[in-house]
Amino acid sequence: MKNPIPALLVAAAVLSGCRSPYDYMENWLVREDAVRAFSVPVDVIYVQDQLYVDMTALPKMQSTALDAVGRGKLDGFARVFSPLIANEDDIENAVKWYVKHHNKTCRPFALIGEGRGGALLKAYAEDNADWLEGKGMVASFFSEVPDEDFVSKEMIHTIKNRAAEVRYRRQWGRDMPEGMLGE
């Protein structure tokens, strides 16, 4: 007689509903759930150069994610979501998780990707451009070469302005008048 335990575990998993790996904090370098959406105008999904392949790389990856988009550059302006990824399927799963859990109202968000992660994010964004824009994507920036100065003041300014334009259009039903952004 075969062991019934594996079949019972599979049945239990199916009945309980399989969870996404991105439901777990361990699969994010940065996931700013605690930052209230109303306290910042936009969200950023950041995918870095280093792809996740082993646990020894994790501390360096987290430090890179925080340096690149967190503390200082986007702090106080955006909530940051930086998933651990190893391939394009991981990017798709992470973005869909973000949309399901943090973007039910099509909140403005931007995609930022660097190096190998940036190349995978760019491919995903190109294949899903209409869907992403329909979910609130206001900007995307990709570099296939990692650069510690990639996230610049100009990039942040562009994201802020596009998010402001989207909010204005949603609230007033028309485009923002010229000169309101204070270029």
PyMOL commands that place a pseudoatom at each C-alpha (Angstrom):
pseudoatom trace, name=CA, resn=MET, resi=1, chain=A, elem=C, hetatm=0, pos=[0.000, 0.000, 0.000]
pseudoatom trace, name=CA, resn=LYS, resi=2, chain=A, elem=C, hetatm=0, pos=[1.271, 3.456, -0.894]
pseudoatom trace, name=CA, resn=ASN, resi=3, chain=A, elem=C, hetatm=0, pos=[1.868, 6.010, 1.820]
pseudoatom trace, name=CA, resn=PRO, resi=4, chain=A, elem=C, hetatm=0, pos=[-1.271, 8.244, 1.956]
pseudoatom trace, name=CA, resn=ILE, resi=5, chain=A, elem=C, hetatm=0, pos=[0.477, 11.138, 3.738]
pseudoatom trace, name=CA, resn=PRO, resi=6, chain=A, elem=C, hetatm=0, pos=[1.780, 12.971, 0.610]
pseudoatom trace, name=CA, resn=ALA, resi=7, chain=A, elem=C, hetatm=0, pos=[-1.671, 12.802, -0.991]
pseudoatom trace, name=CA, resn=LEU, resi=8, chain=A, elem=C, hetatm=0, pos=[-3.231, 14.202, 2.190]
pseudoatom trace, name=CA, resn=LEU, resi=9, chain=A, elem=C, hetatm=0, pos=[-0.696, 17.041, 2.306]
pseudoatom trace, name=CA, resn=VAL, resi=10, chain=A, elem=C, hetatm=0, pos=[-1.427, 17.946, -1.314]
pseudoatom trace, name=CA, resn=ALA, resi=11, chain=A, elem=C, hetatm=0, pos=[-5.172, 17.850, -0.639]
pseudoatom trace, name=CA, resn=ALA, resi=12, chain=A, elem=C, hetatm=0, pos=[-4.730, 20.023, 2.464]
pseudoatom trace, name=CA, resn=ALA, resi=13, chain=A, elem=C, hetatm=0, pos=[-2.655, 22.528, 0.494]
pseudoatom trace, name=CA, resn=VAL, resi=14, chain=A, elem=C, hetatm=0, pos=[-5.283, 22.692, -2.247]
pseudoatom trace, name=CA, resn=LEU, resi=15, chain=A, elem=C, hetatm=0, pos=[-8.146, 23.088, 0.238]
pseudoatom trace, name=CA, resn=SER, resi=16, chain=A, elem=C, hetatm=0, pos=[-6.369, 25.780, 2.236]
pseudoatom trace, name=CA, resn=GLY, resi=17, chain=A, elem=C, hetatm=0, pos=[-5.436, 27.699, -0.914]
pseudoatom trace, name=CA, resn=CYS, resi=18, chain=A, elem=C, hetatm=0, pos=[-1.810, 27.920, -1.930]
pseudoatom trace, name=CA, resn=ARG, resi=19, chain=A, elem=C, hetatm=0, pos=[-0.166, 31.121, -0.880]
pseudoatom trace, name=CA, resn=SER, resi=20, chain=A, elem=C, hetatm=0, pos=[2.178, 33.174, -3.000]
pseudoatom trace, name=CA, resn=PRO, resi=21, chain=A, elem=C, hetatm=0, pos=[5.842, 33.103, -1.984]
pseudoatom trace, name=CA, resn=TYR, resi=22, chain=A, elem=C, hetatm=0, pos=[5.547, 36.899, -1.798]
pseudoatom trace, name=CA, resn=ASP, resi=23, chain=A, elem=C, hetatm=0, pos=[3.080, 36.625, 1.077]
pseudoatom trace, name=CA, resn=TYR, resi=24, chain=A, elem=C, hetatm=0, pos=[6.173, 35.978, 3.207]
pseudoatom trace, name=CA, resn=MET, resi=25, chain=A, elem=C, hetatm=0, pos=[8.523, 38.800, 4.218]
pseudoatom trace, name=CA, resn=GLU, resi=26, chain=A, elem=C, hetatm=0, pos=[11.508, 36.505, 3.663]
pseudoatom trace, name=CA, resn=ASN, resi=27, chain=A, elem=C, hetatm=0, pos=[10.978, 36.863, -0.105]
pseudoatom trace, name=CA, resn=TRP, resi=28, chain=A, elem=C, hetatm=0, pos=[11.371, 40.639, -0.095]
pseudoatom trace, name=CA, resn=LEU, resi=29, chain=A, elem=C, hetatm=0, pos=[14.506, 42.706, 0.340]
pseudoatom trace, name=CA, resn=VAL, resi=30, chain=A, elem=C, hetatm=0, pos=[12.321, 45.704, 1.151]
pseudoatom trace, name=CA, resn=ARG, resi=31, chain=A, elem=C, hetatm=0, pos=[8.529, 45.613, 1.614]
pseudoatom trace, name=CA, resn=GLU, resi=32, chain=A, elem=C, hetatm=0, pos=[7.211, 48.763, 3.198]
pseudoatom trace, name=CA, resn=ASP, resi=33, chain=A, elem=C, hetatm=0, pos=[3.789, 47.522, 4.265]
pseudoatom trace, name=CA, resn=ALA, resi=34, chain=A, elem=C, hetatm=0, pos=[3.912, 49.616, 7.415]
pseudoatom trace, name=CA, resn=VAL, resi=35, chain=A, elem=C, hetatm=0, pos=[4.105, 52.903, 5.475]
pseudoatom trace, name=CA, resn=ARG, resi=36, chain=A, elem=C, hetatm=0, pos=[0.546, 54.164, 5.037]
pseudoatom trace, name=CA, resn=ALA, resi=37, chain=A, elem=C, hetatm=0, pos=[-0.421, 54.692, 1.397]
pseudoatom trace, name=CA, resn=PHE, resi=38, chain=A, elem=C, hetatm=0, pos=[-1.882, 58.124, 2.118]
pseudoatom trace, name=CA, resn=SER, resi=39, chain=A, elem=C, hetatm=0, pos=[1.419, 59.345, 3.595]
pseudoatom trace, name=CA, resn=VAL, resi=40, chain=A, elem=C, hetatm=0, pos=[3.349, 59.066, 0.297]
pseudoatom trace, name=CA, resn=PRO, resi=41, chain=A, elem=C, hetatm=0, pos=[2.183, 59.808, -3.257]
pseudoatom trace, name=CA, resn=VAL, resi=42, chain=A, elem=C, hetatm=0, pos=[3.534, 56.772, -5.099]
pseudoatom trace, name=CA, resn=ASP, resi=43, chain=A, elem=C, hetatm=0, pos=[4.947, 53.248, -4.766]
pseudoatom trace, name=CA, resn=VAL, resi=44, chain=A, elem=C, hetatm=0, pos=[8.127, 51.916, -6.361]
pseudoatom trace, name=CA, resn=ILE, resi=45, chain=A, elem=C, hetatm=0, pos=[8.847, 48.323, -7.328]
pseudoatom trace, name=CA, resn=TYR, resi=46, chain=A, elem=C, hetatm=0, pos=[12.636, 48.023, -7.474]
pseudoatom trace, name=CA, resn=VAL, resi=47, chain=A, elem=C, hetatm=0, pos=[14.482, 45.035, -8.931]
pseudoatom trace, name=CA, resn=GLN, resi=48, chain=A, elem=C, hetatm=0, pos=[18.232, 45.047, -8.539]
pseudoatom trace, name=CA, resn=ASP, resi=49, chain=A, elem=C, hetatm=0, pos=[21.182, 43.631, -10.430]
pseudoatom trace, name=CA, resn=GLN, resi=50, chain=A, elem=C, hetatm=0, pos=[21.927, 40.772, -8.079]
pseudoatom trace, name=CA, resn=LEU, resi=51, chain=A, elem=C, hetatm=0, pos=[19.615, 37.845, -8.732]
pseudoatom trace, name=CA, resn=TYR, resi=52, chain=A, elem=C, hetatm=0, pos=[18.807, 35.659, -5.753]
pseudoatom trace, name=CA, resn=VAL, resi=53, chain=A, elem=C, hetatm=0, pos=[20.635, 32.354, -6.014]
pseudoatom trace, name=CA, resn=ASP, resi=54, chain=A, elem=C, hetatm=0, pos=[21.853, 31.550, -2.505]
pseudoatom trace, name=CA, resn=MET, resi=55, chain=A, elem=C, hetatm=0, pos=[21.439, 32.656, 1.094]
pseudoatom trace, name=CA, resn=THR, resi=56, chain=A, elem=C, hetatm=0, pos=[25.006, 33.997, 1.420]
pseudoatom trace, name=CA, resn=ALA, resi=57, chain=A, elem=C, hetatm=0, pos=[24.180, 36.834, -1.008]
pseudoatom trace, name=CA, resn=LEU, resi=58, chain=A, elem=C, hetatm=0, pos=[21.151, 37.990, 0.987]
pseudoatom trace, name=CA, resn=PRO, resi=59, chain=A, elem=C, hetatm=0, pos=[22.779, 40.589, 3.321]
pseudoatom trace, name=CA, resn=LYS, resi=60, chain=A, elem=C, hetatm=0, pos=[24.578, 42.297, 0.419]
pseudoatom trace, name=CA, resn=MET, resi=61, chain=A, elem=C, hetatm=0, pos=[21.402, 42.280, -1.685]
pseudoatom trace, name=CA, resn=GLN, resi=62, chain=A, elem=C, hetatm=0, pos=[19.365, 43.865, 1.108]
pseudoatom trace, name=CA, resn=SER, resi=63, chain=A, elem=C, hetatm=0, pos=[22.006, 46.535, 1.660]
pseudoatom trace, name=CA, resn=THR, resi=64, chain=A, elem=C, hetatm=0, pos=[22.094, 47.268, -2.087]
pseudoatom trace, name=CA, resn=ALA, resi=65, chain=A, elem=C, hetatm=0, pos=[18.304, 47.573, -2.249]
pseudoatom trace, name=CA, resn=LEU, resi=66, chain=A, elem=C, hetatm=0, pos=[18.219, 49.954, 0.704]
pseudoatom trace, name=CA, resn=ASP, resi=67, chain=A, elem=C, hetatm=0, pos=[21.077, 52.061, -0.676]
pseudoatom trace, name=CA, resn=ALA, resi=68, chain=A, elem=C, hetatm=0, pos=[19.667, 52.206, -4.192]
pseudoatom trace, name=CA, resn=VAL, resi=69, chain=A, elem=C, hetatm=0, pos=[16.095, 53.198, -3.524]
pseudoatom trace, name=CA, resn=GLY, resi=70, chain=A, elem=C, hetatm=0, pos=[15.535, 53.445, 0.158]
pseudoatom trace, name=CA, resn=ARG, resi=71, chain=A, elem=C, hetatm=0, pos=[16.774, 55.657, 2.885]
pseudoatom trace, name=CA, resn=GLY, resi=72, chain=A, elem=C, hetatm=0, pos=[17.614, 58.991, 1.380]
pseudoatom trace, name=CA, resn=LYS, resi=73, chain=A, elem=C, hetatm=0, pos=[16.521, 58.847, -2.239]
pseudoatom trace, name=CA, resn=LEU, resi=74, chain=A, elem=C, hetatm=0, pos=[12.917, 57.684, -1.998]
pseudoatom trace, name=CA, resn=ASP, resi=75, chain=A, elem=C, hetatm=0, pos=[12.356, 57.865, 1.744]
pseudoatom trace, name=CA, resn=GLY, resi=76, chain=A, elem=C, hetatm=0, pos=[9.352, 60.016, 2.519]
pseudoatom trace, name=CA, resn=PHE, resi=77, chain=A, elem=C, hetatm=0, pos=[8.297, 60.099, -1.138]
pseudoatom trace, name=CA, resn=ALA, resi=78, chain=A, elem=C, hetatm=0, pos=[7.464, 56.482, -1.978]
pseudoatom trace, name=CA, resn=ARG, resi=79, chain=A, elem=C, hetatm=0, pos=[6.773, 53.100, -0.471]
pseudoatom trace, name=CA, resn=VAL, resi=80, chain=A, elem=C, hetatm=0, pos=[9.396, 50.676, -1.755]
pseudoatom trace, name=CA, resn=PHE, resi=81, chain=A, elem=C, hetatm=0, pos=[8.789, 47.038, -2.689]
pseudoatom trace, name=CA, resn=SER, resi=82, chain=A, elem=C, hetatm=0, pos=[11.937, 45.150, -3.680]
pseudoatom trace, name=CA, resn=PRO, resi=83, chain=A, elem=C, hetatm=0, pos=[11.344, 41.424, -4.243]
pseudoatom trace, name=CA, resn=LEU, resi=84, chain=A, elem=C, hetatm=0, pos=[13.884, 38.633, -4.228]
pseudoatom trace, name=CA, resn=ILE, resi=85, chain=A, elem=C, hetatm=0, pos=[13.916, 37.332, -7.772]
pseudoatom trace, name=CA, resn=ALA, resi=86, chain=A, elem=C, hetatm=0, pos=[15.732, 34.632, -9.686]
pseudoatom trace, name=CA, resn=ASN, resi=87, chain=A, elem=C, hetatm=0, pos=[13.886, 34.742, -13.025]
pseudoatom trace, name=CA, resn=GLU, resi=88, chain=A, elem=C, hetatm=0, pos=[11.136, 36.528, -15.004]
pseudoatom trace, name=CA, resn=ASP, resi=89, chain=A, elem=C, hetatm=0, pos=[8.401, 34.359, -13.438]
pseudoatom trace, name=CA, resn=ASP, resi=90, chain=A, elem=C, hetatm=0, pos=[9.418, 35.724, -10.026]
pseudoatom trace, name=CA, resn=ILE, resi=91, chain=A, elem=C, hetatm=0, pos=[9.013, 39.270, -11.324]
pseudoatom trace, name=CA, resn=GLU, resi=92, chain=A, elem=C, hetatm=0, pos=[5.536, 38.481, -12.627]
pseudoatom trace, name=CA, resn=ASN, resi=93, chain=A, elem=C, hetatm=0, pos=[4.537, 36.872, -9.310]
pseudoatom trace, name=CA, resn=ALA, resi=94, chain=A, elem=C, hetatm=0, pos=[5.898, 39.779, -7.254]
pseudoatom trace, name=CA, resn=VAL, resi=95, chain=A, elem=C, hetatm=0, pos=[4.200, 42.458, -9.378]
pseudoatom trace, name=CA, resn=LYS, resi=96, chain=A, elem=C, hetatm=0, pos=[0.891, 40.585, -9.324]
pseudoatom trace, name=CA, resn=TRP, resi=97, chain=A, elem=C, hetatm=0, pos=[1.207, 40.179, -5.535]
pseudoatom trace, name=CA, resn=TYR, resi=98, chain=A, elem=C, hetatm=0, pos=[1.859, 43.925, -5.163]
pseudoatom trace, name=CA, resn=VAL, resi=99, chain=A, elem=C, hetatm=0, pos=[-1.165, 44.807, -7.323]
pseudoatom trace, name=CA, resn=LYS, resi=100, chain=A, elem=C, hetatm=0, pos=[-3.439, 42.402, -5.433]
pseudoatom trace, name=CA, resn=HIS, resi=101, chain=A, elem=C, hetatm=0, pos=[-2.377, 43.517, -1.943]
pseudoatom trace, name=CA, resn=HIS, resi=102, chain=A, elem=C, hetatm=0, pos=[-1.317, 47.154, -2.255]
pseudoatom trace, name=CA, resn=ASN, resi=103, chain=A, elem=C, hetatm=0, pos=[-2.858, 48.530, -5.409]
pseudoatom trace, name=CA, resn=LYS, resi=104, chain=A, elem=C, hetatm=0, pos=[-6.552, 47.681, -5.453]
pseudoatom trace, name=CA, resn=THR, resi=105, chain=A, elem=C, hetatm=0, pos=[-7.387, 51.292, -6.367]
pseudoatom trace, name=CA, resn=CYS, resi=106, chain=A, elem=C, hetatm=0, pos=[-4.803, 51.626, -9.183]
pseudoatom trace, name=CA, resn=ARG, resi=107, chain=A, elem=C, hetatm=0, pos=[-2.484, 53.684, -6.999]
pseudoatom trace, name=CA, resn=PRO, resi=108, chain=A, elem=C, hetatm=0, pos=[0.374, 55.300, -8.990]
pseudoatom trace, name=CA, resn=PHE, resi=109, chain=A, elem=C, hetatm=0, pos=[3.524, 53.184, -9.011]
pseudoatom trace, name=CA, resn=ALA, resi=110, chain=A, elem=C, hetatm=0, pos=[6.832, 53.094, -10.863]
pseudoatom trace, name=CA, resn=LEU, resi=111, chain=A, elem=C, hetatm=0, pos=[9.100, 50.252, -11.925]
pseudoatom trace, name=CA, resn=ILE, resi=112, chain=A, elem=C, hetatm=0, pos=[12.846, 50.641, -11.457]
pseudoatom trace, name=CA, resn=GLY, resi=113, chain=A, elem=C, hetatm=0, pos=[15.297, 47.916, -12.449]
pseudoatom trace, name=CA, resn=GLU, resi=114, chain=A, elem=C, hetatm=0, pos=[19.071, 47.689, -12.679]
pseudoatom trace, name=CA, resn=GLY, resi=115, chain=A, elem=C, hetatm=0, pos=[21.478, 45.169, -14.182]
pseudoatom trace, name=CA, resn=ARG, resi=116, chain=A, elem=C, hetatm=0, pos=[20.270, 41.613, -14.718]
pseudoatom trace, name=CA, resn=GLY, resi=117, chain=A, elem=C, hetatm=0, pos=[17.166, 42.268, -12.655]
pseudoatom trace, name=CA, resn=GLY, resi=118, chain=A, elem=C, hetatm=0, pos=[16.538, 45.393, -14.710]
pseudoatom trace, name=CA, resn=ALA, resi=119, chain=A, elem=C, hetatm=0, pos=[16.750, 43.411, -17.950]
pseudoatom trace, name=CA, resn=LEU, resi=120, chain=A, elem=C, hetatm=0, pos=[14.186, 40.894, -16.650]
pseudoatom trace, name=CA, resn=LEU, resi=121, chain=A, elem=C, hetatm=0, pos=[11.894, 43.680, -15.361]
pseudoatom trace, name=CA, resn=LYS, resi=122, chain=A, elem=C, hetatm=0, pos=[12.149, 45.510, -18.697]
pseudoatom trace, name=CA, resn=ALA, resi=123, chain=A, elem=C, hetatm=0, pos=[11.164, 42.359, -20.618]
pseudoatom trace, name=CA, resn=TYR, resi=124, chain=A, elem=C, hetatm=0, pos=[8.212, 41.815, -18.285]
pseudoatom trace, name=CA, resn=ALA, resi=125, chain=A, elem=C, hetatm=0, pos=[7.126, 45.471, -18.554]
pseudoatom trace, name=CA, resn=GLU, resi=126, chain=A, elem=C, hetatm=0, pos=[7.305, 45.427, -22.356]
pseudoatom trace, name=CA, resn=ASP, resi=127, chain=A, elem=C, hetatm=0, pos=[5.228, 42.226, -22.532]
pseudoatom trace, name=CA, resn=ASN, resi=128, chain=A, elem=C, hetatm=0, pos=[2.620, 43.593, -20.090]
pseudoatom trace, name=CA, resn=ALA, resi=129, chain=A, elem=C, hetatm=0, pos=[2.664, 47.360, -20.764]
pseudoatom trace, name=CA, resn=ASP, resi=130, chain=A, elem=C, hetatm=0, pos=[-1.100, 47.793, -21.214]
pseudoatom trace, name=CA, resn=TRP, resi=131, chain=A, elem=C, hetatm=0, pos=[-1.965, 45.780, -18.103]
pseudoatom trace, name=CA, resn=LEU, resi=132, chain=A, elem=C, hetatm=0, pos=[0.618, 47.634, -15.989]
pseudoatom trace, name=CA, resn=GLU, resi=133, chain=A, elem=C, hetatm=0, pos=[-0.566, 51.055, -17.176]
pseudoatom trace, name=CA, resn=GLY, resi=134, chain=A, elem=C, hetatm=0, pos=[-4.152, 50.017, -16.445]
pseudoatom trace, name=CA, resn=LYS, resi=135, chain=A, elem=C, hetatm=0, pos=[-3.092, 49.156, -12.891]
pseudoatom trace, name=CA, resn=GLY, resi=136, chain=A, elem=C, hetatm=0, pos=[-1.501, 52.562, -12.282]
pseudoatom trace, name=CA, resn=MET, resi=137, chain=A, elem=C, hetatm=0, pos=[2.087, 52.401, -13.575]
pseudoatom trace, name=CA, resn=VAL, resi=138, chain=A, elem=C, hetatm=0, pos=[3.189, 55.995, -14.168]
pseudoatom trace, name=CA, resn=ALA, resi=139, chain=A, elem=C, hetatm=0, pos=[6.866, 55.474, -15.039]
pseudoatom trace, name=CA, resn=SER, resi=140, chain=A, elem=C, hetatm=0, pos=[9.490, 52.818, -15.646]
pseudoatom trace, name=CA, resn=PHE, resi=141, chain=A, elem=C, hetatm=0, pos=[13.260, 53.109, -15.660]
pseudoatom trace, name=CA, resn=PHE, resi=142, chain=A, elem=C, hetatm=0, pos=[15.677, 50.344, -16.599]
pseudoatom trace, name=CA, resn=SER, resi=143, chain=A, elem=C, hetatm=0, pos=[19.428, 50.052, -16.847]
pseudoatom trace, name=CA, resn=GLU, resi=144, chain=A, elem=C, hetatm=0, pos=[21.161, 46.850, -17.822]
pseudoatom trace, name=CA, resn=VAL, resi=145, chain=A, elem=C, hetatm=0, pos=[24.311, 48.175, -16.160]
pseudoatom trace, name=CA, resn=PRO, resi=146, chain=A, elem=C, hetatm=0, pos=[24.241, 48.542, -12.357]
pseudoatom trace, name=CA, resn=ASP, resi=147, chain=A, elem=C, hetatm=0, pos=[25.032, 52.085, -11.238]
pseudoatom trace, name=CA, resn=GLU, resi=148, chain=A, elem=C, hetatm=0, pos=[24.844, 53.396, -7.674]
pseudoatom trace, name=CA, resn=ASP, resi=149, chain=A, elem=C, hetatm=0, pos=[23.689, 56.772, -9.021]
pseudoatom trace, name=CA, resn=PHE, resi=150, chain=A, elem=C, hetatm=0, pos=[20.999, 55.298, -11.302]
pseudoatom trace, name=CA, resn=VAL, resi=151, chain=A, elem=C, hetatm=0, pos=[18.171, 56.521, -9.079]
pseudoatom trace, name=CA, resn=SER, resi=152, chain=A, elem=C, hetatm=0, pos=[18.600, 60.247, -9.644]
pseudoatom trace, name=CA, resn=LYS, resi=153, chain=A, elem=C, hetatm=0, pos=[16.829, 63.454, -8.649]
pseudoatom trace, name=CA, resn=GLU, resi=154, chain=A, elem=C, hetatm=0, pos=[15.562, 63.762, -12.231]
pseudoatom trace, name=CA, resn=MET, resi=155, chain=A, elem=C, hetatm=0, pos=[14.049, 60.253, -12.074]
pseudoatom trace, name=CA, resn=ILE, resi=156, chain=A, elem=C, hetatm=0, pos=[12.328, 61.022, -8.784]
pseudoatom trace, name=CA, resn=HIS, resi=157, chain=A, elem=C, hetatm=0, pos=[11.074, 64.346, -10.162]
pseudoatom trace, name=CA, resn=THR, resi=158, chain=A, elem=C, hetatm=0, pos=[9.593, 62.562, -13.209]
pseudoatom trace, name=CA, resn=ILE, resi=159, chain=A, elem=C, hetatm=0, pos=[7.857, 59.945, -11.043]
pseudoatom trace, name=CA, resn=LYS, resi=160, chain=A, elem=C, hetatm=0, pos=[6.435, 62.615, -8.711]
pseudoatom trace, name=CA, resn=ASN, resi=161, chain=A, elem=C, hetatm=0, pos=[5.110, 64.700, -11.607]
pseudoatom trace, name=CA, resn=ARG, resi=162, chain=A, elem=C, hetatm=0, pos=[3.502, 61.761, -13.389]
pseudoatom trace, name=CA, resn=ALA, resi=163, chain=A, elem=C, hetatm=0, pos=[1.877, 60.565, -10.158]
pseudoatom trace, name=CA, resn=ALA, resi=164, chain=A, elem=C, hetatm=0, pos=[0.548, 64.093, -9.522]
pseudoatom trace, name=CA, resn=GLU, resi=165, chain=A, elem=C, hetatm=0, pos=[-0.873, 64.238, -13.049]
pseudoatom trace, name=CA, resn=VAL, resi=166, chain=A, elem=C, hetatm=0, pos=[-2.659, 60.904, -12.559]
pseudoatom trace, name=CA, resn=ARG, resi=167, chain=A, elem=C, hetatm=0, pos=[-4.134, 61.981, -9.216]
pseudoatom trace, name=CA, resn=TYR, resi=168, chain=A, elem=C, hetatm=0, pos=[-5.315, 65.286, -10.710]
pseudoatom trace, name=CA, resn=ARG, resi=169, chain=A, elem=C, hetatm=0, pos=[-6.910, 63.545, -13.718]
pseudoatom trace, name=CA, resn=ARG, resi=170, chain=A, elem=C, hetatm=0, pos=[-8.713, 61.080, -11.438]
pseudoatom trace, name=CA, resn=GLN, resi=171, chain=A, elem=C, hetatm=0, pos=[-9.981, 63.803, -9.123]
pseudoatom trace, name=CA, resn=TRP, resi=172, chain=A, elem=C, hetatm=0, pos=[-10.981, 66.419, -11.695]
pseudoatom trace, name=CA, resn=GLY, resi=173, chain=A, elem=C, hetatm=0, pos=[-11.597, 64.336, -14.831]
pseudoatom trace, name=CA, resn=ARG, resi=174, chain=A, elem=C, hetatm=0, pos=[-9.276, 66.423, -17.005]
pseudoatom trace, name=CA, resn=ASP, resi=175, chain=A, elem=C, hetatm=0, pos=[-5.577, 67.015, -17.606]
pseudoatom trace, name=CA, resn=MET, resi=176, chain=A, elem=C, hetatm=0, pos=[-3.658, 69.203, -15.209]
pseudoatom trace, name=CA, resn=PRO, resi=177, chain=A, elem=C, hetatm=0, pos=[-3.292, 72.820, -16.423]
pseudoatom trace, name=CA, resn=GLU, resi=178, chain=A, elem=C, hetatm=0, pos=[0.143, 73.915, -17.603]
pseudoatom trace, name=CA, resn=GLY, resi=179, chain=A, elem=C, hetatm=0, pos=[2.428, 75.271, -14.886]
pseudoatom trace, name=CA, resn=MET, resi=180, chain=A, elem=C, hetatm=0, pos=[0.745, 73.560, -11.909]
pseudoatom trace, name=CA, resn=LEU, resi=181, chain=A, elem=C, hetatm=0, pos=[3.647, 71.206, -11.300]
pseudoatom trace, name=CA, resn=GLY, resi=182, chain=A, elem=C, hetatm=0, pos=[6.233, 73.902, -10.688]
pseudoatom trace, name=CA, resn=GLU, resi=183, chain=A, elem=C, hetatm=0, pos=[8.794, 72.411, -13.063]
for i in range(1, 183): cmd.bond("trace and resi %d" % i, "trace and resi %d" % (i + 1))
show_as sticks, trace
zoom trace
